[in-house]
Amino acid sequence: MKKLMKLFLFFLMFTLLFTNFAYAALSSNTHFEVVDKSVCEIEFGENGKFTKQIITYDENSVTLQLDVTNTAEEKLEKTDSEIFLVIDNSSSLRDKVSETETRKDLICNSAQELATKLHSADSDFKIGVISFSSASNSSKEGTIEDATLIQPLTTDNTQVVDAVNRIHNSPYGSRTNIEAGLELANRSFSGTADKEYIILITDGVPNNDIHGHTIQFSDIVLQNTKNKLIELDNKGINLISVLAGVSTAIDTTVGTSYVELAEKVFGTEQVPTAGKYYFITDSSIKDIVENSVFNDIEIVKETLLTNIVIKDYFPQEIIDNFDFAYVESPTLGDVTVDIDKTTNCITWTIPELDAGETVSLQYKLTLKDNFNRDILDKILPTNEKVDITDDQGDDETSSVSPKVKVTEDTTIIPEPTLPQTGTSNVVIYGIIAVSIFGIYQYIKYRNV
């Protein structure tokens, strides 16, 4: 019986020590450290801004927030604009301005580039094309028939470029009826646009008008053309006149230089008859038409951002060792239900974002119970990269990422020696001591 008691006492002491060791081992744990609070920032286009950053974390999880902001101060309504390119096609345009180009080459090529730039800036611009010189039917010369509507107003840039090309390849007219080109443009506007523009490109002084006066640089022709400019300006039409390559020679029929005749119609660049006026040399045609005239057109830049697509890519170690979950649905747009395991990314699509608006998305990464211990003490980027595209043609990428580290805290594990103080140990040891004492007294009693 004494041997049995000793064996039992030994068993109880072993249990006591094992219980102490097991309890201490359970005190070991893992936790997060944020080792890099870098904020992933991407600016896209003129008004788009994206940020991704850690907002909270605890011992086994980290929460990240994605924000997209339209930084434009206010939503601007686009202006409905109509523009007519009114292009000279008189015989003086055949003059050579270089070994390979005529003045007509320069004017037509620059007009095409201008139209393309305008449509690129605002695809809703309606642009038409008119040519003027003198009617091929001499009986109609000195009327509005001296001008031709080559292309009615359209938003199709291909049609506009083709129309200018048709002027480029068409036969020259003998004389110059600027008034006919201006009046035909005036009649061809829809009458419903917010803004109307006439871009007049010519190399000569008018010697025809639409009142039957032809083949003369008379004061009446000059005055009628000037009056048409004033009339259109008073009507609210925005006039931009480009007069290129005018000769300084004197016209023998009136005894006045062509420069002075031009001034009687258009005024000067400092004091123009109407609108904006450029009096230039042939060498300046390309720059003035493609750049200066372009800048004279009011272009309201769209502040609305549309179809923003954000792809957030995760490293494989994050996917393998962390559970992914959204904290809540995005405040705007749609996001994929989970990480796409074929691309390792989530995709957030925002249909529209108005000026001054910010939208957000939050998700949490939680360490799995069965994580691979190889990641312990390893610095882990929370994402691999972020890609952003939108309908405005933006395509931006950033690999900046907040970083975390998973560590294992073993400092609280005591040596498996004598019992330590603490509520749990005291209770356990008390129960064991009472049990030993009771058994000992029972055995002693039986042996009496």
KOLKEGU-521528 format. One record per atom (N, C-alpha, C, O): x, y, z. Coordinates in steps of 0.1 Angstrom, whole numbers, plus 2048, in hexadecimal, padded with zeros to 3 digits. Layout:
BEGIN
XYZ/...
! end
This chain:
BEGIN
8087F4800/800800800/80980D800/8068177F9/81480C808/81D818808/82381A7FB/8258267F7/82680F7F3/82C8117E6/8218187DD/8258207D5/8158147DF/80A81A7D7/8098287D9/8078317D0/80A82C7E6/80983A7EA/8148427E4/81284D7DF/82083D7E5/82C8447DF/82A8467D0/82D8507CB/82583B7C9/82383C7BB/8198477B8/81A84F7AE/80E8477C0/8048517BD/80985F7C0/8068697B8/8118617CB/81786E7CE/8208737C2/82087E7BF/8288697BD/83186D7B2/8298717A6/82C87B79F/81E86A7A3/81586E798/80F87C79A/80E884790/80B87F7A6/80588C7A8/8108977A7/80D8A27A1/81C8957AB/82789F7AA/82A8A179B/82D8AD797/82B896793/82D898785/8228A077E/8258A8776/81689D782/80B8A577C/80C8B3780/8098BC778/8108B678C/8128C4791/81C8CB788/8198D6784/8278C5786/8328CB77E/82E8CD770/8308D776A/8278C376A/8238C375C/8198CE75A/8198D6750/80F8CF764/8058D9763/80B8E7763/8078F075B/8158E976B/81C8F676C/8238F975F/82390475A/82A8EF759/8318F174C/8278F4741/8298FD739/81C8EC740/8128EE735/80C8FC737/80A90372C/809900742/80390D744/80C91973F/808922739/819917743/82292173E/82492172F/82592C72A/824915729/82591571A/81A91C713/81C922709/80E91B719/802922713/803931713/7FC93870D/80C93671C/80E94471D/81694A711/81695670F/81C941709/8239466FD/81994B6F2/80F9456F0/81C9576EB/81395C6E1/81A9636D6/8269666D7/8139676CB/81896E6C0/81197C6C0/80597D6C4/8179866BA/8119926B8/81799A6AD/8229976A8/8109A56A9/8149AD69E/81D9B96A3/81C9BE6AE/8269BC69A/82D9C969C/82C9D068E/82E9CA684/8289DC68E/8289E5682/8369EB681/83A9F3689/83E9E6677/84C9EA676/84E9F666C/8589FC66B/8439F8664/844A02659/836A08657/82EA01652/834A1465B/827A1A659/826A2264C/81EA2B64B/82EA1F642/82EA26635/820A26630/819A1C630/81CA3162A/80FA33624/810A32615/818A3960F/809A2960F/80AA27600/801A325FA/7F5A335FC/807A3C5F3/800A475ED/802A475DE/80DA455D9/7F7A485D6/7F8A495C8/7EFA555C3/7E3A565C7/7F5A5E5BB/7EEA685B5/7ECA655A6/7F5A6259F/7DFA655A2/7DCA61594/7D4A6C58E/7CAA71593/7D8A70582/7D2A7B57B/7D4A88582/7DEA8958A/7CBA92580/7CDA9F587/7C6A9F594/7CAAA759D/7BCA96596/7B4A985A2/7B3A8B5AB/7ADA8C5B5/7B9A805A6/7B7A745AE/7C2A725B8/7CEA745B5/7BEA6D5C4/7C8A6A5CE/7C4A5D5D6/7B9A5C5DA/7CDA545D7/7CBA475DE/7D5A465E9/7E0A495E8/7D0A415F5/7D8A3D600/7D4A30606/7C9A2C606/7DFA2960B/7DCA1C612/7E5A1C61E/7F1A1F61D/7DFA1A62A/7E7A1B636/7E1A12641/7D5A0E641/7E9A0E64B/7E5A07657/7DEA11660/7E3A1C663/7D2A0D664/7CAA1666E/7C9A1067C/7C9A18685/7C9A0367D/7C99FC68A/7D09EF689/7D19E967F/7D59EA695/7DA9DD696/7D99D86A4/7D99E06AD/7D99CB6A6/7DA9C56B4/7E49B96B3/7ED9B96AB/7E29B06BD/7ED9A66BE/7ED99C6B2/7F79956B0/7E299A6AB/7E29916A0/7DB995693/7D998D68B/7D89A2692/7D29A7686/7D69B5683/7DA9BD68C/7D49B9677/7D79C7673/7CC9CB669/7C89C4660/7C79D866A/7BD9DD662/7C29E8659/7C99F165E/7C09E764C/7C59F1643/7B99F863C/7AE9F363A/7BBA05639/7B1A0D632/7B6A13625/7C1A18624/7ADA1161B/7B0A1760E/7A7A2360B/79BA2160D/7ACA2E608/7A4A3A605/7A7A3F5F7/7B2A3F5F2/79CA435F0/79EA495E3/797A575E3/78BA585E7/79EA625DF/798A6F5E0/799A765D2/7A3A755CB/78EA7D5CF/78EA865C3/791A945C9/789A9A5D0/79EA995C7/7A2AA55CE/79DAB25C7/7A0ABD5CC/796AB15BC/791ABD5B5/788AC45BF/780ABE5C7/788AD15BF/781AD95C9/772AD95C6/76AAD95D0/76EAD95BA/760AD95B7/75DAD25A9/766AD25A1/751ACE5A8/74DAC759B/74AAD2591/741ADB594/750AD2586/74EADC57B/746AD6570/749ACB56B/73CADD56C/734AD8560/73CADB553/740AE7551/73DAD254B/743AD453E/73BADD535/72FADC535/742AE652E/73CAEF525/739AE8518/742AE2512/72DAEA513/729AE5505/72FAEF4FB/729AFA4FA/739AEB4F4/740AF44EB/73FAEF4DC/740AE34DA/73EAF94D3/73EAF64C5/749AFF4BE/74AB0B4C1/751AF94B6/75DB004B0/75DAFD4A1/75BAF249C/75EB08499/760B0748B/76FB0B487/773B1648A/775B02480/782B06479/77FB0B46C/77AB04463/782B1846A/77FB1F45D/78CB22456/794B2A45B/78FB1A44C/79CB19446/79DB1F438/795B1B42F/7A6B27436/7A8B2D429/7ADB2341F/7B5B1A422/7A8B24412/7ADB1B407/7B0B233FB/7ADB1E3F0/7B4B2F3FC/7B7B373F1/7C5B343EB/7CDB2D3F1/7C7B3A3DF/7D3B363D7/7E0B3A3DE/7EBB343DB/7E0B443E6/7EDB483ED/7F2B3D3F6/7FEB3E3FA/7EAB343FA/7EEB29403/7F8B203FD/7FEB17404/7FAB203F0/803B173E9/812B1C3EB/81BB153E6/814B283F1/821B2D3F2/82AB233FB/825B1E405/836B213F6/83FB183FE/844B1F40A/849B2B409/844B19415/84AB1E422/856B17426/85DB1B42F/859B0C41F/865B04421/868AFC414/860AFD40B/872AF4414/875AEC408/86AAE1406/868ADD3FB/864ADD411/85AAD2410/84CAD6413/843ACE410/849AE2418/83CAE541C/837AF2416/83EAFC413/82AAF3413/823AFF410/81CB0541C/81BAFE426/817B1141B/810B17426/803B0F429/7FFB0D434/7FDB0941E/7F1B01420/7F4AF4428/7ECAF0430/800AEE425/804AE342D/805AE643C/7FFADF444/80BAF143F/80DAF544D/7FFAF7454/7FDAF345F/7F7AFF44D/7EAB02453/7E1AF6455/7DBAF445F/7E0AEE44B/7D7AE244C/7DDAD8456/7D5AD245E/7EAAD6456/7EFACC460/7EDAD146E/7EAACA477/7EFADE470/7EDAE447D/7DFAE4482/7DCAE248D/7D6AE6478/7C7AE647B/7C3AD7480/7BBAD6489/7C9ACD479/7C6AC047D/7CBABD48B/7C4AB6493/7D7AC148E/7DDABF49C/7D4AC64A6/7D2AC14B1/7D0AD24A3/7C8ADA4AC/7BBAD24AF/7B7AD14BB/7B4ACE4A5/7A8AC64A7/7AAABA4B0/7A2AB74B8/7B5AB34AD/7B8AA74B5/7BAAAA4C3/7B6AA34CC/7C2AB54C6/7C4AB94D4/7B7ABD4DB/7B5ABA4E7/7AFAC44D4/7A2AC84DA/799ABC4DD/794ABC4E8/799AB34D4/790AA74D7/797A9E4E2/790A974EA/7A4A9E4E3/7AAA974EE/7A8A9E4FC/7A6A97506/7A7AAB4FC/7A4AB2508/795AB150C/792AB1518/78DAB0502/77EAAF505/778AA84F9/776AAE4EF/775A9C4FB/76FA944F0/761A984EC/75CA944E2/75BAA14F4/74EAA64F1/74EAB34E8/743AB74E4/75AAB84E6/75AAC44DD/754AC04CF/758AB64C9/74CAC94CA/746AC74BD/74EAD14B4/74EADD4B6/754ACB4AA/75DAD34A1/758AD1492/756AC648E/757ADC48B/754ADC47D/75FAE3475/768AE947A/75FAE1467/769AE645F/763AED453/75AAE844C/768AF9450/763B01445/76FB0643D/779B0A443/76FB06430/779B0C427/774B18420/768B1941E/77CB2141D/778B2D415/783B3140C/78FB2F40E/77FB37401/787B3D3F7/77EB453ED/779B503F1/77BB3F3E2/771B453D9/76AB393D2/770B2F3D0/75EB3B3CE/756B303C8/75BB2C3BB/760B343B3/75BB1F3B9/760B193AC/756B1E3A1/75BB1F395/74AB203A4/740B2639A/741B3539B/73CB3B3A5/746B3B391/749B4A392/73CB52394/73CB5D399/731B4C390/724B53391/720B553A0/718B5D3A4/726B4C3A9/723B4C3B7/72EB533BF/72DB533CB/738B583B9/743B5E3C0/73DB6B3C6/735B723C0/742B6F3D1/73EB7B3D8/731B783E0/72AB813E4/72FB6B3E3/723B673EC/728B5E3F7/734B5B3F7/71FB593FE/723B4F409/728B42402/72EB39409/725B403F5/72AB343EE/739B343ED/73FB2A3E9/740B3F3F0/74EB3F3F1/754B363FC/760B343FD/74BB32405/74FB29410/748B1C40F/73DB1B409/74EB11415/748B04414/749AFD422/753AFD428/73DAF7426/73DAEF432/743AE142F/73CAD9429/74FADF433/755AD2430/751AC843A/74FABC436/74FACB447/74BAC2451/742AC945B/746AD2462/735AC545C/72DACA467/732AC7475/73CABE476/72DACD47F/732ACA48D/731ABC490/727AB548E/73CAB7496/73DAA949A/747AA74A6/750AAF4A7/745A9D4AD/74EA994B8/758A8F4B3/761A8A4BB/757A8A4A7/760A804A1/76CA8749B/76BA8D491/777A854A2/783A8C49D/788A87490/78EA8E488/786A7A48D/78AA74480/783A7C475/789A7E46B/776A7F476/76FA8746C/775A9546A/776A9A45F/779A9B475/77EAA9475/78CAA846D/78EAB1465/794A9F471/7A1A9E46B/7A0A9B45C/7A7AA1454/797A93459/794A8F44B/78FA9C443/793A9E437/787AA4449/781AB0443/78DABA440/78DABF435/796ABC449/7A1AC5447/7AAABF43C/7B0AC6434/7ABAB243B/7B3AAC431/7ADAAE423/7B4AAF419/7A0AAE423/799AB1416/79CABF411/79DAC1405/79CAC841A/7A0AD6417/7AFAD6411/7B2ADC407/7B7ACF418/7C5ACE415/7C7AC9406/7D0ACE3FF/7BFAC0402/7C0ABA3F5/7B7AC03EA/7B7ABC3DF/7AFACA3EE/7A6AD03E4/7ADADB3DC/7B7AE03E0/7A7ADF3D1/7ADAE93C8/7ACAF73CF/7A3AF93D7/7B5AFF3CC/7B5B0D3D2/7ABB153CB/7A8B143C0/7A5B1E3D4/79CB293CE/7A5B353CA/7B0B363CF/79FB3D3C2/7A7B493BD/7A8B543C7/7B2B5B3C8/79DB563CE/79DB623D7/799B5E3E5/797B533E9/798B693EE/796B663FC/78AB6D401/789B7A402/780B65405/774B6B40B/772B67419/76BB5D41D/779B6E422/778B6B430/76AB6C436/766B6443E/763B77431/755B79436/74DB6D434/744B6943C/74EB66428/746B5A425/749B4F42F/740B49434/756B4D432/759B4243C/753B45449/74EB3C450/754B5244E/74FB5545B/740B5445C/73AB4F465/739B58451/72AB58451/725B49450/71BB46457/72CB41449/728B33448/729B2C455/721B24459/734B2F45C/736B2946A/72BB2E473/725B2747B/727B3B472/71DB4147A/710B3A478/708B37481/70DB3646C/700B30468/700B2146C/6F6B1A46D/70CB1B46E/70DB0D470/70EB0847F/70DAFC482/70EB12488/70DB0E496/6FFB09499/6F6B0D492/6FFB014A3/6F2AFB4A7/6E9B054AE/6DCB044AE/6EFB0F4B5/6E7B194BC/6E4B144CA/6DDB1C4D2/6E8B094CE/6E5B034DB/6F2B024E4/6F0AFF4F0/6FDB054DF/70AB034E7/70CB0E4F1/707B194EF/713B0B4FB/717B15505/721B1F500/720B2B503/72AB194F8/735B224F2/736B1E4E3/736B134DF/739B294DB/73BB274CD/748B2E4C9/74BB394CD/750B264C2/75EB2B4BD/75FB2B4AE/75AB224A8/765B354A9/76AB3549B/779B3749B/77EB4149F/780B2D495/78EB2E494/791B31485/790B2847D/795B3D482/797B41474/7A6B40472/7AEB46479/7AAB39467/7B8B38463/7B9B3C455/7B4B3544C/7C1B46452/7C2B4C445/7D0B51443/7D7B5444C/7D3B53436/7E0B59433/7DEB6642A/7E8B6B425/7D2B6B42A/7D0B76421/7C6B80425/7BFB7E42F/7C6B8B41E/7BCB96421/7B0B94417/7B2B9040C/7A4B9641C/798B93413/797B9C407/799BA8408/794B963FC/791B9E3F0/784B9A3EA/780B9E3DF/77CB923F1/76EB8F3EE/766B913FB/76BB90406/759B943FA/750B93405/743B8C400/743B873F5/739B8C409/72DB84405/722B8E3FF/716B8A3FE/726B9A3FC/71CBA43F7/71FBA73E8/71ABB13E3/726B9E3E1/728B9F3D3/735BA63CF/737BA83C3/73DBAA3D9/749BB13D6/754BA73D5/757B9F3DE/75BBA73C9/766B9D3C7/772BA33C0/771BAE3BB/77DB9C3C1/789BA03BB/78EBAE3BE/793BB53B5/78CBB23CB/790BC03CE/794BC13DD/78DBBB3E5/79FBC83E0/7A2BCA3EE/79DBD83F2/7A4BE13F7/790BDA3EF/78ABE73F1/786BE8400/785BDF407/784BF5404/780BF8411/773BF1415/771BED420/76ABF040B/75DBEA40E/75EBDB411/757BD641A/767BD440A/769BC640D/76FBC441A/76BBBC422/779BCC41D/780BCC42A/776BCF435/777BC8440/76EBD9433/765BDD43E/75ABD3440/756BD044C/755BCD435/74BBC2437/750BB743F/749BB1447/75DBB343C/763BA8444/765BAC452/762BA445B/769BB8455/76BBBD462/75EBBD46A/75DBB9475/753BC2463/746BC2469/741BB446D/73BBB3477/745BAA465/740B9D468/747B98475/741B9147D/754B9B476/75BB97482/755B9E48F/753B97499/751BAB48D/74BBB2499/73DBAC49C/73ABAA4A7/736BA9491/728BA3493/729B9649B/721B944A4/732B8D497/733B8049D/738B824AC/734B7A4B5/741B8B4AE/746B8E4BB/73AB934C4/739B8E4D0/732B9C4BF/727BA14C7/71DB964C9/715B974D3/71CB8C4C1/713B814C3/718B774CE/710B6F4D2/724B794D2/729B704DD/732B654D7/736B5C4DF/734B654CA/73DB5A4C5/74BB5E4C8/750B694C6/753B544CC/761B564D0/769B554C3/76AB4A4BD/76FB604BF/777B604B2/786B5F4B5/78BB664BE/78CB564AE/79BB554AE/7A0B554A0/79EB4C498/7A7B6049D/7ABB6248F/7BAB6148E/7C2B67496/7BFB58484/7CDB56482/7D0B5B474/7CBB5546A/7D8B65472/7DCB6A465/7EBB68464/7F3B6E46B/7EFB5F45A/7FDB5B459/803B5E44C/7FCB5E442/80FB6244C/817B6343F/812B6F436/814B6E42A/80DB7943C/808B84434/814B8C42F/81DB90436/814B8F422/81FB9641C/81FBA5420/815BAB422/82CBAA421/82DBB8424/82DBC1417/82EBCD417/82BBBA40C/82BBC13FF/81EBCA3FE/815BC9406/81FBD33F4/814BDD3F2/80BBD83E6/810BD53DC/7FEBD83E9/7F5BD43DE/7F4BE13D5/7F0BEB3D9/7F7BDF3C8/7F7BEA3BF/7EABF03BC/7E8BFB3B7/7DFBE83BE/7D2BED3BA/7CDBF73C5/7C5C003C1/7D1BF63D1/7CDC003DB/7D8C083E1/7D6C113E8/7E5C043DD/7F0C0B3E2/7F3C0A3F1/7F8C123F7/7EFBFE3F7/7F0BFC405/7F6BEE407/7F3BE5400/7FEBED412/804BDF414/7FABD6419/7EFBDA41F/7FCBC9417/7F3BBF41C/7F2BBF42B/7E8BBB431/7FDBC2432/7FDBC3440/7F3BCE445/7EBBCC44E/7F3BD943E/7EABE4442/7DCBE143E/7D3BE4446/7DABD9434/7CCBD5430/7C7BCB43B/7BBBCC43E/7CFBC243F/7CBBB9449/7C7BC0456/7BEBBC45D/7CFBCA45A/7CCBD2466/7BEBD9465/7B7BDA46F/7BABDD459/7ADBE3458/7A2BD945B/797BDD45F/7A4BCC459/79ABC245C/79BBBD46A/792BBD472/7A7BB946E/7A9BB147B/7AEBBA486/7AEBB5492/7B3BC6483/7B9BCE48E/7C7BC9490/7CDBC5487/7CBBCA49D/7D9BC54A0/7D7BBB4AB/7CDBB94B1/7E2BB44AE/7E2BAA4B8/7DFBB04C6/7D8BAA4CE/7E4BBD4C8/7E1BC44D4/7D3BC94D5/7CDBC94E0/7CEBCE4CA/7C0BD34C9/7B9BCD4BE/7B8BD34B3/7B4BC04BF/7AEBB94B4/7A0BBE4B2/799BC44BB/79BBBC4A6/78DBC04A2/783BB84AB/779BBD4B0/786BAB4AC/77DBA24B4/785B964B8/78DB914B1/782B924C5/788B854C9/797B864CB/79DB904CE/79DB7A4C8/7ACB794C9/7B1B794BB/7ABB734B2/7BCB7F4B9/7C2B814AB/7D1B7E4AC/7D8B844B4/7D6B764A3/7E4B724A1/7E8B77493/7E3B72489/7F2B80493/7F8B84486/806B7E486/80FB8348D/808B7347E/815B6B480/81CB69473/816B6B468/828B64474/830B5F468/82DB51466/827B4A46F/831B4C45B/82FB3D457/835B34462/830B29465/841B38467/848B2F470/841B2E47D/844B24485/837B36480/830B3548D/822B2E48C/81CB2C496/81FB2A480/812B2447E/80FB18487/805B1748E/819B0F487/817B0248F/815B0549D/80CB004A4/81EB0E4A3/81DB104B1/810B184B5/80AB154BF/80DB224AD/801B2B4B0/7F4B234AF/7ECB234B8/7F3B1B4A4/7E6B144A2/7E5B084AC/7DAB064B2/7F0B004AE/7EFAF44B6/7EFAF74C5/7EAAF04CD/7F5B024C9/7F7B054D7/7F0B124DC/7E7B114E5/7F2B1D4D6/7ECB2A4DB/7DDB294D8/7D5B2D4E1/7D9B254CD/7CAB244CA/7C4B1A4D3/7B9B1C4D8/7CBB0F4D5/7C5B044DE/7C3B0A4EC/7B9B074F2/7CCB124F1/7CBB184FE/7C0B234FE/7BBB26509/7BCB284F3/7B1B324F3/7A3B2B4F4/79AB324F7/7A2B1F4F2/796B184F3/794B14502/79CB0E508/788B17507/785B14515/783B05516/779B00510/78BAFF51E/78AAF0520/787AEE52F/790AF0538/77BAEA532/778AE7540/77CAD8543/776ACF53D/786AD754B/78BAC954E/781AC2557/77CAC7561/77EAB6553/775AAD55A/77AAAA568/786AA556A/773AAD573/777AAA580/772A9D585/777A9758F/768A9757E/763A8A582/76DA7F57E/771A7E573/770A76588/779A6A585/76FA5F583/766A5C58B/772A57578/769A4C575/770A3F573/77CA3E56F/769A34577/76EA26576/77CA2557B/785A20574/77EA28588/78BA2758F/78CA18593/783A1359A/797A1158F/799A03592/7A6A0259A/7B0A06595/7A49FD5A7/7B09FC5B0/7B29ED5B2/7A99E65B6/7BE9E95AF/7C29DB5B1/7CD9DB5BC/7D89E05BA/7CA9D45C7/7D39D35D3/7D99C55D3/7D19BC5D6/7E69C45D1/7EC9B65D0/7F39B35DD/7F99BB5E3/7F19A65E1/7F79A25EE/8029985EC/8029905E2/80D9985F4/81798E5F4/8129815F7/8089805FF/8189765F2/8139695F5/814965604/80B95E609/81E96A60B/81F967619/81396D621/80F96762B/80E97861D/80297E623/7F6975621/7EE97262A/7F4971614/7E9968611/7E995B618/7DF95661C/7F5955619/7F794861F/7F594862E/7F093E634/7F8953635/7F9953643/7EF95C64A/7EE95D657/7E7963642/7DD96C648/7CF96A642/7CE967637/7C596B64B/7B796B646/7B497A642/7B7983649/7AD97B637/7A9988631/79B98A633/793981631/796996638/788999639/7869A8638/78E9B063D/77B9AC631/7789BA631/7729BE63E/76A9B7644/7759CA643/76F9CF64F/7619D464C/7589D1654/75F9DA640/7529DD63C/7529DF62D/75D9E0627/7479E1627/7469E3618/74C9F1615/74C9FA61D/7529F2609/7579FF605/74CA0A605/740A07602/74FA16608/745A21608/740A245FB/735A2A5F9/747A205F0/742A225E2/749A175DA/755A145DB/741A125D0/747A095C7/7469FA5CB/7409F75D5/74C9F15C3/74C9E35C5/75A9DE5C7/7639E35C1/75B9D35D0/7689CD5D2/7669BE5D1/75C9B95D5/7709B75CC/7709A95CC/76E9A35D9/7739A85E3/7679975DA/7639915E7/76F98D5EF/76F98F5FB/7799885E9/7859845F0/7919865E7/79098B5DC/79D9835EC/7A99845E4/7A897A5D9/7A696E5DB/7AA97E5CD/7AB9755C1/7B896E5C2/7C39735C0/7B79615C4/7C39595C6/7CB9575B9/7D79525BA/7C695A5AD/7CD9595A1/7D696559F/7E1964598/7D29715A4/7D997D5A2/7DE9835B0/7E698C5B0/7DA97D5BB/7DE9815C8/7D99905CB/7E19975D1/7CE9945C6/7CA9A25C8/7BB9A35CA/7B39995C7/7B79AE5D0/7A99B25D0/7A79BD5C6/7B09C55C4/79B9BE5C1/7989C95B7/78D9D15BC/7829CC5BE/78F9DE5BD/7859E85C2/7829F15B6/78B9F85B1/7759F15B2/7719FA5A6/767A045AB/75DA025B1/76BA115A8/763A1C5AB/75DA2359F/765A28597/750A2259C/74BA2758F/74DA3658D/751A3A582/74AA3E597/74CA4D596/750A535A4/74CA4E5AE/758A5D5A3/75CA645AF/75CA735AC/764A785A5/753A7A5B3/751A885B1/75CA905B8/763A8B5C0/75DA9D5B4/767AA65B9/765AA75C9/759AA85CD/770AA65D0/76FAA75DF/76AA9B5E6/769A9B5F2/768A905DF/763A845E5/76EA7A5E9/777A795E1/76DA745F4/776A695F9/76EA5D5FC/764A5D603/774A515F7/76DA455FA/778A3B601/784A3D5FE/773A32609/77CA2A611/779A1B610/76DA1760D/783A13613/781A04614/78BA0061F/797A0461F/7869F7628/78E9F1633/78E9E2632/7849DC630/79A9DC635/79B9CE636/7A49CA642/7AD9D2645/7A39BE647/7AB9B9652/7B29AD64E/7AD9A4647/7BF9AC652/7C79A0651/7CA99B65E/7CF9A1667/7C598E660/7C698766D/7CF97B66C/7CD973663/7D897A675/7E296F675/7DA961677/7D2960680/7DD95866E/7D794B670/7DC94367C/7E894567F/7D493A681/7D993268C/7E4929688/7ED926690/7E392467C/7ED91A677/7F792166D/7FB91B663/7FB92D671/804934668/81292E667/816926670/81993065D/82792B65B/830933664/83293F662/83792C66D/83F932676/84C938670/85493F677/84E935663/85993B65D/85894A65B/862951659/84C94F65D/84A95E65B/84D965668/84D972668/85095E673/853965680/85F96E67E/86996A679/85D97A683/868985683/86C989675/876990673/86398666B/86698A65E/85E99665A/85299665D/8649A0654/85C9AC650/8539A9644/8589A563A/8469AB646/83D9A763B/8369B4636/82F9BA63D/8389B7629/8309C1622/8219BD622/81E9B161F/8189C6625/80A9C2625/8049C2617/7F99BC614/80B9C860D/8079C65FF/8139C75F6/81E9CC5FA/8129C15EB/81D9C05E1/81E9CD5D9/8289D35D6/8129D15D4/8119DE5CC/8029E15CB/7F99D95CE/8009EE5C7/7F29F25C4/7F29F95B6/7FBA015B3/7E99F45AD/7E79FA5A0/7DAA0259F/7D09FD5A5/7DAA0D598/7CEA15597/7CDA19588/7D6A1F582/7C1A17582/7BEA1C575/7B0A23575/7A8A2157F/7ADA2B56B/7A0A3156A/79DA3555C/7A5A33553/791A3A55A/78CA3E54C/794A4A547/793A4D53B/79AA51550/7A1A5D54B/7AFA5A546/7B7A63542/7B2A4D545/7BFA4953F/7CAA47548/7D6A46544/7C8A48555/7D2A4755F/7D6A39562/7CDA30561/7E2A36564/7E7A28567/7F3A2A571/7FEA2C56C/7F1A2857E/7FCA2B587/7FEA1F590/7F4A17593/80AA1D595/80DA1159E/816A165A9/81FA1F5A7/815A105B5/81EA125C0/820A055C8/8179FD5CA/82DA035CC/8309F75D4/8339FB5E2/8389F25EA/831A075E6/832A0C5F4/828A045FC/81CA045F9/82C9FF608/8239F7610/8269F861F/8329F8623/81C9F9627/81E9F8635/8239E9638/81F9E0631/82B9E8643/8319DB646/82F9D7654/82E9DF65D/82D9CA656/82B9C4664/8359B9666/83B9B465D/8369B5673/83E9AA677/8379A2681/8319A768B/837995680/83198C68A/83C987693/84698168E/83B9896A0/8459846A9/83F97B6B3/83297B6B5/8479736B9/8429696C4/84896E6D1/85496F6D3/83F9706DB/8439756E8/8459696F1/83C9636F5/8529666F5/85595B6FE/85A95F70B/85E957713/85A96C70E/86097171A/85896D727/85D96E732/84B96B725/843968730/842959734/83B95573D/84A95072D/849942730/85393F73B/85F941739/84E93B747/857938752/85E92A751/859922749/868928758/86F91B758/86591175F/85F914768/86590475A/85C8FA760/8628F576D/8668EA76F/8638FE778/8688FB785/85D8FB78F/8528F678C/86090079A/8569007A5/84A9097A1/84C91279A/83F9067A7/83390E7A4/83591C7A7/83B9207B1/83092579F/8319337A1/8239387A6/8199327A6/8249447AC/81894A7B1/80E94E7A6/81395079B/80294F7A9/7F895279F/7EB94B7A3/7EC9407A8/7E09517A0/7D394B7A3/7D193D79E/7CD9357A6/7D493B792/7D292E78C/7DA923792/7D5918795/7E7926794/7F091C79A/7EC9197A8/7EC90E7AC/7E99237B0/7E59217BE/7D99187BF/7D990F7C7/7CF91A7B7/7C39117B7/7C79037B3/7C38F97BA/7CF9017A9/7D38F47A4/7DB8ED7AF/7D88E17B3/7E58F47B4/7ED8EE7BF/7E58EB7CB/7E88E17D2/7DC8F37CF/7D48F17DB/7CC8E47DA/7CB8DC7E3/7C68E37CD/7BE8D77CB/7C68CA7CC/7C28C07D2/7D28CB7C6/7DB8BF7C7/7E08BC7D5/7E08B17D9/7E38C77DD/7E88C57EB/7DD8BF7F3/7E08B67FB/7D18C47F2/7C68BE7FA/7C38B07F6/7C18A77FF/7C48AC7E9/7C389F7E5/7CD8957EB/7CA88A7EF/7DA89A7EA/7E58927F0/7E38907FF/7E4884804/7DF89A806/7DD899815/7D2890818/7D2887821/7C7891810/7BB888813/7BF879810/7BB871818/7C6877805/7C9869802/7D386380D/7D2858811/7DC86C811/7E686881B/7DE864828/7E185A82E/7D586C82D/7CE869839/7C585D838/7C4855841/7C085A82C/7B884F82A/7C084282B/7BC838831/7CC842824/7D4837825/7D9834833/7DA829837/7DD83F83A/7E183E848/7D6838851/7D9830859/7CB83C84E/7BF837856/7BD828854/7BA82185D/7BF824847/7BD815844/7C880D84A/7C680184D/7D381384C/7DF80B851/7DF80A861/7E6802867/7D6812867/7D6811876/7D180487B/7CF801887/
! end
